[in-house]
Amino acid sequence: MKIDYTGYELFKNYCYNKAKFEDFINHPSYKTILNHGFFYETGISEKVIKKALETTDSSFYGFYNIEIFKNNISKFESLIGEIKLYEKEWIKSIENIYFNYFPEKMLEDITIYPILGYDVGIGFENSVCLNISNNMYLENSKEIFYWIIHEVFHVIYNKIHMIPKINSIISSKNWLDYFKLFLQNEGYAVYFPLNSRIENNDVKNEKYPGIYDYKIILDDKKINFEIQNFLKIVKNIEKNKYSEDECIEYLFGNFRYTYRIGCEMIRRVYKVFGKNAVKEAIYEDYNNFFDNYIYLLQQ
């Protein structure tokens, strides 16, 4: 596993007319986000990115006018410097976390790209791409460490399980299956940084949903309230009561059930059955994972 800064450098050079658009957009990191966008139908494309960079009113998914990037370049350079400073320490810590659960070969071909633009972070194919222009990272560089842990799990998950393309989801049963799959996928991605966040007391920030998830999970009253809502939604999906847009909102939107409830399921697996069960459940089919452990949420 390694961190590669060349995608960021090419984008920075493009900002100052030292590289062409084609130079950075054809870099493996930006190819990864384009492939991710195609797979999940986020709407990202080379054309959309170019328009966002060249105009003042066409920002899209972490891409915006190039002058804004240039005006903040000192912040990005400072963050890149911090990542380089802690790179070896962070990589070693992340490997120590995952080598307790997976063989070393699972991580050896993963490349982490700090870049500018797109989502807060993605783990897709053999790459992790983190958008360092996100204020969450600029305010606390340690978030880079936590989100590498998070996104690395998505890369590992894709090596174990097959995720269907979103355009193949056409029925309520398909949506329920997708819900179960991401309950497992996002649940573990939230679970693995949990202990590190607790050790560093980085679980209280309510400004960013990906951090606020932990405050909810660690509050018994709040997480139990979320669980009850989640169980109702599952029943309604089973009864085909939601439109496709509603299913997408419950799955990927601001409710964040797959992140919070998925992590809480795994925490309860650990409490009841121990570490080996947590490890084994990663390899279970998502339907089996859901069916075997949903009762832990109903206690």
Contacts in CASP RR format, 6 or more apart in sequence:
PFRMAT RR
TARGET T0000
AUTHOR 0000-0000-0000
METHOD contacts of the structure
MODEL  1
MKIDYTGYELFKNYCYNKAKFEDFINHPSYKTILNHGFFYETGISEKVIK
KALETTDSSFYGFYNIEIFKNNISKFESLIGEIKLYEKEWIKSIENIYFN
YFPEKMLEDITIYPILGYDVGIGFENSVCLNISNNMYLENSKEIFYWIIH
EVFHVIYNKIHMIPKINSIISSKNWLDYFKLFLQNEGYAVYFPLNSRIEN
NDVKNEKYPGIYDYKIILDDKKINFEIQNFLKIVKNIEKNKYSEDECIEY
LFGNFRYTYRIGCEMIRRVYKVFGKNAVKEAIYEDYNNFFDNYIYLLQQ
1 91 0 8 1.000
1 94 0 8 1.000
1 95 0 8 1.000
1 107 0 8 1.000
1 108 0 8 1.000
1 110 0 8 1.000
1 111 0 8 1.000
1 112 0 8 1.000
1 152 0 8 1.000
2 91 0 8 1.000
2 110 0 8 1.000
2 111 0 8 1.000
2 112 0 8 1.000
3 83 0 8 1.000
3 87 0 8 1.000
3 91 0 8 1.000
3 111 0 8 1.000
3 112 0 8 1.000
3 113 0 8 1.000
3 114 0 8 1.000
4 28 0 8 1.000
4 29 0 8 1.000
4 111 0 8 1.000
4 112 0 8 1.000
4 113 0 8 1.000
5 80 0 8 1.000
5 84 0 8 1.000
5 113 0 8 1.000
5 114 0 8 1.000
6 27 0 8 1.000
7 24 0 8 1.000
7 27 0 8 1.000
7 28 0 8 1.000
7 29 0 8 1.000
7 30 0 8 1.000
7 113 0 8 1.000
7 115 0 8 1.000
8 76 0 8 1.000
8 80 0 8 1.000
8 113 0 8 1.000
8 114 0 8 1.000
8 115 0 8 1.000
8 116 0 8 1.000
8 132 0 8 1.000
10 19 0 8 1.000
10 23 0 8 1.000
10 24 0 8 1.000
10 27 0 8 1.000
11 24 0 8 1.000
11 30 0 8 1.000
11 69 0 8 1.000
11 115 0 8 1.000
11 116 0 8 1.000
12 73 0 8 1.000
12 76 0 8 1.000
12 116 0 8 1.000
13 19 0 8 1.000
13 23 0 8 1.000
13 24 0 8 1.000
14 20 0 8 1.000
14 21 0 8 1.000
14 23 0 8 1.000
14 24 0 8 1.000
14 66 0 8 1.000
15 66 0 8 1.000
15 69 0 8 1.000
15 70 0 8 1.000
15 73 0 8 1.000
16 70 0 8 1.000
21 50 0 8 1.000
21 53 0 8 1.000
24 30 0 8 1.000
25 31 0 8 1.000
25 34 0 8 1.000
25 46 0 8 1.000
25 49 0 8 1.000
28 111 0 8 1.000
28 113 0 8 1.000
28 127 0 8 1.000
29 113 0 8 1.000
29 115 0 8 1.000
29 127 0 8 1.000
29 129 0 8 1.000
30 115 0 8 1.000
32 113 0 8 1.000
32 122 0 8 1.000
32 124 0 8 1.000
32 125 0 8 1.000
32 127 0 8 1.000
32 129 0 8 1.000
33 44 0 8 1.000
33 115 0 8 1.000
33 117 0 8 1.000
33 118 0 8 1.000
33 119 0 8 1.000
33 122 0 8 1.000
33 124 0 8 1.000
33 129 0 8 1.000
34 44 0 8 1.000
34 45 0 8 1.000
34 46 0 8 1.000
35 124 0 8 1.000
35 125 0 8 1.000
36 42 0 8 1.000
36 44 0 8 1.000
36 122 0 8 1.000
36 123 0 8 1.000
36 124 0 8 1.000
36 129 0 8 1.000
37 43 0 8 1.000
37 44 0 8 1.000
39 124 0 8 1.000
39 165 0 8 1.000
39 166 0 8 1.000
40 165 0 8 1.000
40 166 0 8 1.000
41 166 0 8 1.000
41 167 0 8 1.000
42 61 0 8 1.000
42 119 0 8 1.000
43 60 0 8 1.000
43 61 0 8 1.000
44 60 0 8 1.000
44 61 0 8 1.000
44 118 0 8 1.000
48 58 0 8 1.000
48 60 0 8 1.000
48 63 0 8 1.000
49 60 0 8 1.000
49 63 0 8 1.000
51 58 0 8 1.000
51 60 0 8 1.000
52 58 0 8 1.000
52 59 0 8 1.000
52 60 0 8 1.000
52 62 0 8 1.000
52 63 0 8 1.000
52 64 0 8 1.000
52 65 0 8 1.000
53 63 0 8 1.000
53 64 0 8 1.000
53 65 0 8 1.000
53 66 0 8 1.000
53 69 0 8 1.000
54 65 0 8 1.000
54 66 0 8 1.000
55 65 0 8 1.000
56 65 0 8 1.000
59 65 0 8 1.000
61 117 0 8 1.000
61 118 0 8 1.000
61 119 0 8 1.000
62 117 0 8 1.000
62 118 0 8 1.000
62 119 0 8 1.000
62 131 0 8 1.000
62 133 0 8 1.000
62 134 0 8 1.000
63 117 0 8 1.000
63 118 0 8 1.000
69 76 0 8 1.000
69 116 0 8 1.000
69 133 0 8 1.000
72 133 0 8 1.000
75 138 0 8 1.000
76 116 0 8 1.000
76 132 0 8 1.000
76 133 0 8 1.000
79 114 0 8 1.000
79 132 0 8 1.000
79 137 0 8 1.000
79 138 0 8 1.000
79 141 0 8 1.000
79 144 0 8 1.000
80 114 0 8 1.000
80 132 0 8 1.000
82 141 0 8 1.000
82 144 0 8 1.000
83 90 0 8 1.000
83 114 0 8 1.000
83 132 0 8 1.000
83 141 0 8 1.000
83 144 0 8 1.000
86 141 0 8 1.000
86 145 0 8 1.000
90 144 0 8 1.000
90 145 0 8 1.000
90 148 0 8 1.000
93 145 0 8 1.000
93 196 0 8 1.000
94 145 0 8 1.000
94 148 0 8 1.000
94 149 0 8 1.000
94 152 0 8 1.000
95 104 0 8 1.000
95 107 0 8 1.000
97 149 0 8 1.000
97 192 0 8 1.000
97 196 0 8 1.000
98 106 0 8 1.000
98 107 0 8 1.000
98 152 0 8 1.000
98 153 0 8 1.000
98 156 0 8 1.000
98 192 0 8 1.000
99 107 0 8 1.000
100 275 0 8 1.000
101 278 0 8 1.000
101 279 0 8 1.000
101 282 0 8 1.000
102 156 0 8 1.000
106 156 0 8 1.000
106 159 0 8 1.000
107 152 0 8 1.000
107 156 0 8 1.000
109 126 0 8 1.000
110 126 0 8 1.000
110 127 0 8 1.000
110 128 0 8 1.000
110 152 0 8 1.000
110 155 0 8 1.000
111 126 0 8 1.000
111 127 0 8 1.000
111 128 0 8 1.000
112 127 0 8 1.000
112 128 0 8 1.000
112 130 0 8 1.000
112 148 0 8 1.000
112 152 0 8 1.000
113 127 0 8 1.000
113 128 0 8 1.000
113 129 0 8 1.000
113 130 0 8 1.000
114 130 0 8 1.000
114 132 0 8 1.000
114 144 0 8 1.000
115 129 0 8 1.000
115 130 0 8 1.000
115 131 0 8 1.000
115 132 0 8 1.000
116 131 0 8 1.000
116 132 0 8 1.000
116 133 0 8 1.000
117 131 0 8 1.000
117 133 0 8 1.000
118 129 0 8 1.000
118 131 0 8 1.000
119 129 0 8 1.000
119 131 0 8 1.000
120 130 0 8 1.000
120 131 0 8 1.000
120 134 0 8 1.000
120 136 0 8 1.000
120 147 0 8 1.000
120 210 0 8 1.000
121 128 0 8 1.000
121 129 0 8 1.000
121 130 0 8 1.000
121 131 0 8 1.000
121 147 0 8 1.000
121 150 0 8 1.000
121 151 0 8 1.000
122 128 0 8 1.000
122 129 0 8 1.000
122 151 0 8 1.000
122 154 0 8 1.000
123 129 0 8 1.000
123 151 0 8 1.000
123 152 0 8 1.000
123 154 0 8 1.000
123 155 0 8 1.000
123 158 0 8 1.000
124 154 0 8 1.000
124 155 0 8 1.000
124 158 0 8 1.000
125 155 0 8 1.000
125 158 0 8 1.000
126 155 0 8 1.000
127 155 0 8 1.000
128 148 0 8 1.000
128 151 0 8 1.000
128 152 0 8 1.000
128 155 0 8 1.000
129 151 0 8 1.000
130 137 0 8 1.000
130 144 0 8 1.000
130 147 0 8 1.000
130 148 0 8 1.000
130 151 0 8 1.000
131 137 0 8 1.000
132 138 0 8 1.000
132 144 0 8 1.000
136 143 0 8 1.000
136 207 0 8 1.000
136 208 0 8 1.000
136 210 0 8 1.000
136 211 0 8 1.000
137 143 0 8 1.000
137 144 0 8 1.000
137 147 0 8 1.000
140 202 0 8 1.000
140 205 0 8 1.000
142 200 0 8 1.000
142 202 0 8 1.000
143 202 0 8 1.000
143 211 0 8 1.000
145 196 0 8 1.000
146 193 0 8 1.000
146 196 0 8 1.000
146 197 0 8 1.000
146 202 0 8 1.000
147 193 0 8 1.000
149 192 0 8 1.000
149 193 0 8 1.000
149 196 0 8 1.000
150 189 0 8 1.000
150 190 0 8 1.000
150 192 0 8 1.000
150 193 0 8 1.000
151 189 0 8 1.000
153 185 0 8 1.000
153 188 0 8 1.000
153 189 0 8 1.000
153 192 0 8 1.000
154 185 0 8 1.000
154 189 0 8 1.000
157 163 0 8 1.000
157 184 0 8 1.000
157 185 0 8 1.000
157 188 0 8 1.000
157 189 0 8 1.000
157 282 0 8 1.000
160 282 0 8 1.000
160 283 0 8 1.000
161 181 0 8 1.000
161 185 0 8 1.000
161 285 0 8 1.000
161 286 0 8 1.000
163 181 0 8 1.000
163 185 0 8 1.000
164 174 0 8 1.000
164 178 0 8 1.000
166 178 0 8 1.000
168 174 0 8 1.000
169 175 0 8 1.000
169 178 0 8 1.000
169 244 0 8 1.000
169 247 0 8 1.000
172 237 0 8 1.000
172 238 0 8 1.000
172 239 0 8 1.000
172 240 0 8 1.000
172 242 0 8 1.000
172 247 0 8 1.000
175 237 0 8 1.000
175 242 0 8 1.000
175 244 0 8 1.000
175 247 0 8 1.000
175 251 0 8 1.000
176 234 0 8 1.000
176 237 0 8 1.000
176 238 0 8 1.000
177 286 0 8 1.000
177 287 0 8 1.000
178 247 0 8 1.000
178 251 0 8 1.000
179 234 0 8 1.000
179 237 0 8 1.000
179 247 0 8 1.000
179 250 0 8 1.000
179 251 0 8 1.000
179 258 0 8 1.000
180 286 0 8 1.000
180 287 0 8 1.000
180 289 0 8 1.000
180 290 0 8 1.000
181 286 0 8 1.000
182 251 0 8 1.000
182 258 0 8 1.000
183 257 0 8 1.000
183 258 0 8 1.000
183 261 0 8 1.000
183 262 0 8 1.000
183 265 0 8 1.000
183 286 0 8 1.000
183 289 0 8 1.000
183 290 0 8 1.000
184 262 0 8 1.000
184 281 0 8 1.000
184 282 0 8 1.000
184 284 0 8 1.000
184 286 0 8 1.000
184 289 0 8 1.000
184 290 0 8 1.000
185 258 0 8 1.000
185 286 0 8 1.000
186 258 0 8 1.000
186 259 0 8 1.000
186 262 0 8 1.000
186 263 0 8 1.000
187 258 0 8 1.000
187 259 0 8 1.000
187 261 0 8 1.000
187 262 0 8 1.000
187 263 0 8 1.000
187 265 0 8 1.000
187 266 0 8 1.000
188 262 0 8 1.000
188 263 0 8 1.000
188 266 0 8 1.000
188 282 0 8 1.000
189 259 0 8 1.000
190 213 0 8 1.000
190 214 0 8 1.000
190 217 0 8 1.000
190 259 0 8 1.000
190 260 0 8 1.000
190 262 0 8 1.000
190 263 0 8 1.000
191 262 0 8 1.000
191 263 0 8 1.000
191 266 0 8 1.000
191 267 0 8 1.000
191 278 0 8 1.000
194 214 0 8 1.000
194 217 0 8 1.000
194 263 0 8 1.000
194 267 0 8 1.000
197 203 0 8 1.000
197 214 0 8 1.000
198 218 0 8 1.000
202 211 0 8 1.000
202 214 0 8 1.000
203 211 0 8 1.000
203 214 0 8 1.000
203 215 0 8 1.000
203 218 0 8 1.000
204 211 0 8 1.000
204 215 0 8 1.000
205 211 0 8 1.000
205 212 0 8 1.000
205 215 0 8 1.000
206 212 0 8 1.000
206 215 0 8 1.000
209 254 0 8 1.000
209 256 0 8 1.000
210 256 0 8 1.000
210 259 0 8 1.000
213 256 0 8 1.000
213 259 0 8 1.000
213 260 0 8 1.000
213 263 0 8 1.000
215 222 0 8 1.000
216 222 0 8 1.000
216 223 0 8 1.000
216 226 0 8 1.000
216 260 0 8 1.000
217 223 0 8 1.000
217 260 0 8 1.000
217 263 0 8 1.000
217 264 0 8 1.000
217 267 0 8 1.000
223 260 0 8 1.000
223 264 0 8 1.000
226 257 0 8 1.000
226 260 0 8 1.000
226 261 0 8 1.000
226 264 0 8 1.000
227 261 0 8 1.000
227 264 0 8 1.000
227 297 0 8 1.000
229 255 0 8 1.000
229 257 0 8 1.000
230 257 0 8 1.000
230 261 0 8 1.000
230 297 0 8 1.000
231 297 0 8 1.000
231 298 0 8 1.000
233 250 0 8 1.000
233 257 0 8 1.000
236 242 0 8 1.000
237 247 0 8 1.000
237 250 0 8 1.000
242 250 0 8 1.000
249 255 0 8 1.000
250 257 0 8 1.000
251 257 0 8 1.000
251 258 0 8 1.000
261 297 0 8 1.000
264 297 0 8 1.000
265 293 0 8 1.000
265 294 0 8 1.000
265 296 0 8 1.000
265 297 0 8 1.000
266 278 0 8 1.000
266 281 0 8 1.000
268 293 0 8 1.000
268 296 0 8 1.000
268 297 0 8 1.000
269 277 0 8 1.000
269 278 0 8 1.000
269 281 0 8 1.000
269 293 0 8 1.000
269 296 0 8 1.000
270 277 0 8 1.000
270 278 0 8 1.000
272 296 0 8 1.000
281 289 0 8 1.000
281 292 0 8 1.000
281 293 0 8 1.000
284 292 0 8 1.000
END
